[in-house]
Amino acid sequence: MTYTLGGSSLGTVTKEDSTKDAQLFQMPMPLSDSTQAIMLDLFGVSRTISISGVYTTADGTISTFITWLDGLVNGTQSSIVYHSDKSGANYNVLIMNARWSSEEGAVSKVNYDITLVEGAT
């Protein structure tokens, strides 16, 4: 499967988690059952997508991917396109956070986690 962020490959995505939240306003009524609660869809909907993966390069220049990943969270973001092969959809997203880790001796491999929020700027 192919997963991309801003047109760049994310390597091997090992986990993708998408949460779409209606953020409903809920007001239970005193001395009443839940069937009498007031429910309002006032706040709109948000989607958070969490991605975990492994990026591997054959030539040992993993620092290029790390620099790109670190640069995604830069304080002046505009929305970019995340493509998920699992859902077959493109999402306009901003990056909430990005984390990478490496293991000793694995000069051509890095593990990463990215949290995306769907929306536009």
N, CA, C and O of each residue as an XYZ file, in Angstrom:
484
protein
N       0.839     -1.183      0.000
C       0.000      0.000      0.000
C       0.879      1.240      0.000
O       2.011      1.227      0.484
N       0.327      2.310     -0.557
C       1.057      3.559     -0.651
C       0.378      4.625      0.210
O      -0.806      4.913      0.040
N       1.124      5.191      1.112
C       0.642      6.285      1.950
C       1.561      7.469      1.704
O       2.783      7.322      1.719
N       0.977      8.650      1.476
C       1.788      9.834      1.233
C       1.295     10.993      2.098
O       0.128     11.051      2.486
N       2.199     11.897      2.384
C       1.889     13.120      3.111
C       2.551     14.255      2.358
O       3.777     14.316      2.264
N       1.742     15.152      1.822
C       2.287     16.238      1.014
C       2.983     15.732     -0.236
O       3.890     16.386     -0.752
N       2.564     14.570     -0.727
C       3.148     13.983     -1.918
C       4.382     13.138     -1.663
O       4.884     12.496     -2.586
N       4.886     13.120     -0.434
C       6.074     12.331     -0.083
C       5.669     11.000      0.527
O       4.715     10.924      1.302
N       6.395      9.961      0.172
C       6.108      8.619      0.681
C       6.372      8.533      2.183
O       7.321      9.125      2.697
N       5.519      7.789      2.871
C       5.699      7.539      4.295
C       6.332      6.175      4.554
O       6.373      5.715      5.695
N       6.821      5.535      3.510
C       7.435      4.225      3.689
C       6.380      3.183      4.023
O       5.326      3.137      3.390
N       6.658      2.356      5.006
C       5.736      1.304      5.413
C       4.913      1.775      6.605
O       5.439      1.918      7.709
N       3.625      2.015      6.383
C       2.727      2.390      7.471
C       2.278      1.103      8.148
O       1.667      0.240      7.519
N       2.589      0.983      9.442
C       2.251     -0.223     10.183
C       0.940     -0.094     10.946
O       0.339     -1.102     11.319
N       0.491      1.141     11.183
C      -0.760      1.354     11.904
C      -1.348      2.695     11.501
O      -0.639      3.696     11.403
N      -2.652      2.700     11.270
C      -3.377      3.930     10.962
C      -4.649      3.924     11.793
O      -5.401      2.949     11.779
N      -4.891      5.008     12.516
C      -6.054      5.106     13.388
C      -6.747      6.432     13.096
O      -6.138      7.495     13.212
N      -8.020      6.366     12.720
C      -8.784      7.569     12.391
C      -9.969      7.690     13.333
O     -10.729      6.739     13.516
N     -10.120      8.875     13.933
C     -11.242      9.142     14.819
C     -11.975     10.381     14.323
O     -11.389     11.458     14.210
N     -13.266     10.218     14.027
C     -14.108     11.342     13.626
C     -15.061     11.610     14.777
O     -15.814     10.721     15.176
N     -15.041     12.829     15.319
C     -15.741     13.159     16.552
C     -16.749     14.284     16.318
O     -16.384     15.353     15.829
N     -18.009     14.047     16.665
C     -19.064     15.046     16.482
C     -19.068     16.101     17.583
O     -19.686     17.152     17.411
N     -18.406     15.859     18.696
C     -18.326     16.820     19.795
C     -19.706     17.339     20.195
O     -19.917     18.547     20.297
N     -20.628     16.432     20.415
C     -22.008     16.791     20.726
C     -22.121     17.480     22.084
O     -21.418     17.138     23.035
N     -23.021     18.457     22.148
C     -23.370     19.091     23.411
C     -24.445     18.215     24.049
O     -25.479     17.947     23.437
N     -24.196     17.771     25.284
C     -25.134     16.883     25.968
C     -25.590     17.519     27.269
O     -24.774     17.977     28.069
N     -26.916     17.545     27.478
C     -27.454     18.111     28.709
C     -28.522     17.162     29.256
O     -29.668     17.192     28.808
N     -28.144     16.316     30.231
C     -29.155     15.462     30.856
C     -30.160     16.318     31.615
O     -29.807     17.359     32.168
N     -31.387     15.882     31.638
C     -32.437     16.619     32.350
C     -32.564     16.064     33.765
O     -32.603     14.848     33.948
N     -32.629     16.939     34.768
C     -32.767     16.479     36.156
C     -34.008     15.597     36.325
O     -35.069     15.869     35.764
N     -33.844     14.553     37.101
C     -34.924     13.624     37.431
C     -35.521     12.939     36.206
O     -36.683     12.534     36.224
N     -34.718     12.806     35.128
C     -35.202     12.185     33.899
C     -34.233     11.114     33.424
O     -33.053     11.117     33.776
N     -34.758     10.195     32.613
C     -33.950      9.154     32.001
C     -33.149      9.752     30.835
O     -33.384     10.888     30.423
N     -32.215      8.978     30.324
C     -31.369      9.451     29.230
C     -32.163      9.749     27.957
O     -31.700     10.519     27.116
N     -33.328      9.165     27.804
C     -34.151      9.429     26.619
C     -34.654     10.864     26.590
O     -35.116     11.333     25.550
N     -34.574     11.562     27.704
C     -35.026     12.950     27.784
C     -33.886     13.957     27.717
O     -34.119     15.163     27.800
N     -32.656     13.474     27.566
C     -31.491     14.363     27.518
C     -31.543     15.222     26.257
O     -31.997     14.774     25.204
N     -31.076     16.453     26.377
C     -30.998     17.360     25.244
C     -29.651     17.128     24.555
O     -28.600     17.188     25.193
N     -29.695     16.866     23.255
C     -28.487     16.633     22.464
C     -28.470     17.631     21.311
O     -29.426     17.704     20.539
N     -27.389     18.398     21.191
C     -27.263     19.372     20.123
C     -25.930     19.198     19.407
O     -24.891     19.008     20.040
N     -25.972     19.265     18.098
C     -24.759     19.176     17.279
C     -24.316     20.600     16.953
O     -24.506     21.083     15.837
N     -23.717     21.268     17.958
C     -23.368     22.686     17.853
C     -21.939     22.956     17.390
O     -21.671     23.985     16.770
N     -21.037     22.052     17.685
C     -19.621     22.365     17.589
C     -18.928     21.861     16.330
O     -17.722     22.057     16.177
N     -19.653     21.226     15.438
C     -19.028     20.718     14.231
C     -18.302     19.403     14.483
O     -18.378     18.832     15.571
N     -17.607     18.941     13.469
C     -16.962     17.636     13.506
C     -15.459     17.797     13.299
O     -15.018     18.639     12.517
N     -14.686     16.991     14.000
C     -13.240     16.979     13.800
C     -12.791     15.545     13.526
O     -13.447     14.586     13.931
N     -11.662     15.419     12.832
C     -11.070     14.105     12.573
C      -9.594     14.172     12.948
O      -8.877     15.094     12.560
N      -9.162     13.177     13.709
C      -7.758     13.016     14.060
C      -7.285     11.686     13.485
O      -7.944     10.659     13.650
N      -6.147     11.711     12.815
C      -5.569     10.516     12.217
C      -4.181     10.311     12.818
O      -3.339     11.208     12.779
N      -3.955      9.135     13.366
C      -2.639      8.789     13.907
C      -2.020      7.722     13.012
O      -2.669      6.739     12.656
N      -0.762      7.931     12.656
C      -0.044      7.024     11.765
C       1.240      6.584     12.459
O       1.951      7.399     13.047
N       1.524      5.301     12.384
C       2.809      4.766     12.835
C       3.420      4.025     11.664
O       2.714      3.402     10.871
N       4.727      4.096     11.561
C       5.360      3.403     10.450
C       6.856      3.282     10.594
O       7.457      3.689     11.588
N       7.436      2.699      9.550
C       8.886      2.515      9.460
C       9.320      3.031      8.101
O       8.770      2.648      7.069
N      10.308      3.901      8.119
C      10.864      4.403      6.865
C      12.269      3.838      6.720
O      13.103      3.953      7.619
N      12.507      3.231      5.577
C      13.807      2.611      5.307
C      14.361      3.162      4.005
O      13.624      3.363      3.040
N      15.656      3.402      3.985
C      16.319      3.849      2.770
C      17.512      2.940      2.496
O      18.194      2.504      3.423
N      17.753      2.663      1.251
C      18.837      1.745      0.877
C      20.213      2.396      0.953
O      21.214      1.708      1.154
N      20.271      3.721      0.793
C      21.581      4.377      0.700
C      22.081      4.967      2.015
O      23.118      5.631      2.033
N      21.368      4.741      3.112
C      21.829      5.215      4.420
C      21.611      6.683      4.686
O      22.155      7.205      5.659
N      20.836      7.380      3.862
C      20.589      8.817      4.072
C      19.256      9.030      4.778
O      18.417      9.805      4.318
N      19.071      8.352      5.872
C      17.822      8.455      6.632
C      17.632      9.862      7.205
O      16.510     10.255      7.526
N      18.708     10.608      7.333
C      18.620     11.969      7.877
C      17.740     12.873      7.007
O      17.148     13.822      7.522
N      17.640     12.600      5.711
C      16.765     13.395      4.836
C      15.314     13.239      5.258
O      14.577     14.224      5.313
N      14.892     12.014      5.558
C      13.525     11.770      6.017
C      13.294     12.407      7.381
O      12.246     13.010      7.615
N      14.264     12.277      8.284
C      14.134     12.855      9.624
C      14.009     14.370      9.547
O      13.181     14.954     10.246
N      14.813     15.012      8.713
C      14.746     16.467      8.535
C      13.378     16.875      7.987
O      12.790     17.856      8.442
N      12.877     16.121      7.011
C      11.556     16.395      6.445
C      10.478     16.239      7.505
O       9.601     17.095      7.625
N      10.533     15.157      8.277
C       9.537     14.891      9.317
C       9.554     15.990     10.374
O       8.496     16.485     10.762
N      10.724     16.376     10.839
C      10.841     17.460     11.826
C      10.311     18.781     11.272
O       9.722     19.572     12.009
N      10.518     19.021      9.980
C      10.094     20.270      9.354
C       8.587     20.401      9.170
O       8.088     21.492      8.895
N       7.860     19.300      9.320
C       6.403     19.370      9.167
C       5.744     20.227     10.239
O       4.759     20.913      9.968
N       6.278     20.192     11.442
C       5.744     20.976     12.555
C       6.628     22.201     12.686
O       7.671     22.153     13.339
N       6.212     23.313     12.060
C       7.119     24.456     11.948
C       6.550     25.783     12.431
O       7.224     26.809     12.328
N       5.337     25.790     12.952
C       4.768     27.029     13.467
C       4.061     27.883     12.428
O       3.404     28.858     12.793
N       4.173     27.555     11.155
C       3.503     28.314     10.093
C       2.834     27.357      9.101
O       2.947     27.532      7.887
N       2.147     26.362      9.620
C       1.585     25.324      8.758
C       0.421     25.806      7.902
O      -0.373     26.659      8.299
N       0.358     25.232      6.733
C      -0.816     25.284      5.863
C      -1.221     23.836      5.651
O      -0.399     22.932      5.800
N      -2.477     23.611      5.306
C      -2.915     22.226      5.146
C      -2.193     21.561      3.970
O      -1.921     22.195      2.951
N      -1.889     20.268      4.137
C      -1.304     19.460      3.089
C      -2.156     18.205      2.936
O      -2.992     17.912      3.790
N      -1.950     17.476      1.864
C      -2.786     16.310      1.577
C      -2.141     15.046      2.135
O      -0.972     14.756      1.884
N      -2.937     14.306      2.900
C      -2.551     12.973      3.347
C      -3.375     11.984      2.547
O      -4.602     12.075      2.518
N      -2.708     11.033      1.893
C      -3.415      9.993      1.137
C      -3.290      8.672      1.871
O      -2.190      8.213      2.179
N      -4.442      8.066      2.147
C      -4.495      6.768      2.801
C      -4.984      5.720      1.809
O      -6.091      5.833      1.282
N      -4.176      4.716      1.557
C      -4.621      3.612      0.704
C      -5.687      2.774      1.397
O      -6.529      2.171      0.732
N      -5.657      2.730      2.724
C      -6.636      1.930      3.463
C      -8.052      2.439      3.218
O      -8.949      1.651      2.920
N      -8.259      3.745      3.339
C      -9.596      4.316      3.122
C      -9.793      4.722      1.668
O     -10.924      4.921      1.224
N      -8.693      4.846      0.925
C      -8.771      5.295     -0.459
C      -9.082      6.775     -0.579
O      -9.490      7.243     -1.642
N      -8.891      7.514      0.504
C      -9.275      8.926      0.529
C      -8.058      9.835      0.666
O      -6.992      9.420      1.121
N      -8.254     11.086      0.259
C      -7.295     12.156      0.495
C      -7.881     13.072      1.557
O      -9.061     13.418      1.496
N      -7.069     13.465      2.526
C      -7.506     14.355      3.594
C      -6.610     15.584      3.601
O      -5.392     15.459      3.472
N      -7.193     16.770      3.751
C      -6.424     17.994      3.971
C      -6.149     18.064      5.466
O      -7.081     18.099      6.270
N      -4.878     18.083      5.840
C      -4.519     17.959      7.249
C      -3.466     18.975      7.665
O      -2.757     19.550      6.839
N      -3.393     19.171      8.966
C      -2.281     19.851      9.610
C      -1.659     18.845     10.562
O      -2.336     17.924     11.019
N      -0.394     19.006     10.862
C       0.321     18.053     11.696
C       0.281     18.530     13.139
O       0.784     19.604     13.470
N      -0.330     17.710     13.995
C      -0.390     18.016     15.427
C       0.963     17.728     16.080
O       1.474     18.534     16.858
N       1.534     16.568     15.751
C       2.868     16.249     16.259
C       3.501     15.154     15.412
O       2.817     14.393     14.727
N       4.813     15.098     15.479
C       5.589     14.091     14.762
C       6.700     13.615     15.695
O       7.375     14.417     16.340
N       6.875     12.295     15.753
C       7.889     11.705     16.623
C       8.632     10.639     15.840
O       8.021      9.878     15.089
N       9.938     10.578     16.009
C      10.717      9.512     15.373
C      11.668      8.907     16.391
O      12.056      9.544     17.371
N      12.029      7.663     16.131
C      12.991      6.977     16.991
C      13.803      6.026     16.134
O      13.344      5.557     15.092
N      15.006      5.749     16.582
C      15.859      4.819     15.846
C      16.513      3.869     16.830
O      16.577      4.130     18.031
N      16.989      2.776     16.301
C      17.671      1.780     17.108
C      19.153      1.786     16.750
O      19.528      2.050     15.607
N      19.971      1.500     17.719
C      21.414      1.477     17.489
C      21.757      0.492     16.382
O      21.293     -0.648     16.374
N      22.574      0.952     15.457
C      23.012      0.108     14.355
C      22.076      0.103     13.155
O      22.429     -0.429     12.102
N      20.889      0.686     13.295
C      19.927      0.723     12.185
C      20.069      2.054     11.454
O      19.205      2.922     11.580
N      21.139      2.224     10.699
C      21.446      3.500     10.060
C      20.533      3.801      8.878
O      20.484      4.943      8.420
N      19.818      2.818      8.382
C      18.958      3.024      7.211
C      17.483      2.913      7.550
O      16.655      2.787      6.648
N      17.130      2.957      8.846
C      15.741      2.749      9.252
C      15.381      3.671     10.404
O      16.178      3.887     11.317
N      14.156      4.215     10.350
C      13.648      5.023     11.450
C      12.166      4.689     11.651
O      11.418      4.530     10.687
N      11.758      4.584     12.915
C      10.356      4.400     13.270
C       9.757      5.774     13.523
O      10.437      6.665     14.032
N       8.481      5.953     13.170
C       7.866      7.271     13.374
C       6.394      7.146     13.749
O       5.742      6.137     13.478
N       5.897      8.199     14.375
C       4.479      8.375     14.702
C       4.108      9.801     14.337
O       4.821     10.742     14.686
N       2.996      9.962     13.636
C       2.518     11.294     13.240
C       1.050     11.399     13.602
O       0.276     10.478     13.344
N       0.661     12.522     14.202
C      -0.742     12.790     14.491
C      -1.200     13.939     13.597
O      -0.622     15.025     13.619
N      -2.239     13.688     12.818
C      -2.776     14.655     11.859
C      -4.168     15.089     12.288
O      -4.908     14.309     12.888
N      -4.524     16.330     11.984
C      -5.867     16.841     12.232
C      -6.415     17.340     10.908
O      -5.795     18.169     10.242
N      -7.577     16.836     10.530
C      -8.180     17.234      9.259
C      -8.730     18.650      9.361
O      -9.336     19.013     10.369
N      -8.521     19.444      8.327
C      -9.033     20.804      8.304
C      -8.314     21.628      7.264
O      -7.494     21.116      6.502
N      -8.620     22.882      7.239
C      -8.005     23.804      6.282
C      -7.541     25.052      7.018
O      -8.048     25.397      8.085
N      -6.570     25.712      6.419
C      -6.081     26.963      7.022
C      -6.411     28.114      6.125
O      -6.089     29.258      6.445
